[in-house]
């Protein structure tokens, strides 16, 4: 899948339907993960040295590093930090578009409190005024 986060979310959803006494969630994920792969991902997983990955977090990190490289993450992060509201786009539509960008790159590295700033800076002045009015003053001056 092109959307790594959606792929992992669907995979977790499927894994969560299976419960075995005495078997951890991580062990279930590690066992089922190879069956979820195709195209370049399956040969990549089989090319790893046997026993080099023993916990789910290691596999997740290796998978993300391989199929969601830093350059792609940096590109998506730039889209987030340089967000611009489209012409004729409502506040709701702009916020939806911004949330979609965030979902494409869950590993963007932005602090949680910093996420609103690129959105606020990227909306039109009239939308910014609406946000400020709803916040009871200039939003970026709020703690």
Secondary structure, 3 states (H helix, E strand, C coil): CCCHHHHHHHHHHHHCCCCCCCCCHHHHHHHHHHHHCCHHHHHHHHHCCCCCCCCHHHHHHHHHHHHCCHHHHHHHHHHHHCCCCCCCCCHHHHHHHHHHHHHHCCCCCCCHHHHHHHHHHHCCHHHHHHHHHHHCCCHHHCC
